[in-house]
Amino acid sequence: MSTLHIFSKPLNYYSANQLENLILSDDNVLLVGDACFAKKQFRQFADTLLILEQDAQVRAIKLTDNDKAISYKDFVALTLSTNQSITW
């Protein structure tokens, strides 16, 4: 099972160098809140980014082919199906 990494702030808030060593290729990266604005920056950590659908809609974020919008229900299911989740 993989790890779910949940980000709520833009990437420049975090130490990107540290994250490179902690996010594995089979991990899931979920963007919520203002992290949605920085989805291009988070692309380095995952081929497909998960984005909380309501947060993207409120912020008028347009999703690309490599983005997957998920609902709160999907968010809960994903949390339960992963080995661990880390909220950054």
Stockholm file with secondary structure:
# STOCKHOLM 1.0

chainA/1-88         MSTLHIFSKPLNYYSANQLENLILSDDNVLLVGDACFAKKQFRQFADTLLILEQDAQVRAIKLTDNDKAISYKDFVALTLSTNQSITW
#=GR chainA/1-88 SS CCEEEEECSCGGGSCHHHHHHHCCTTCEEEECGGGGGGHHHHGGGCSSEEEEHHHHHHTTCCCCTTEEEECHHHHHHHHHHSSEEEEC
#=GC SS_cons        CCEEEEECSCGGGSCHHHHHHHCCTTCEEEECGGGGGGHHHHGGGCSSEEEEHHHHHHTTCCCCTTEEEECHHHHHHHHHHSSEEEEC
//
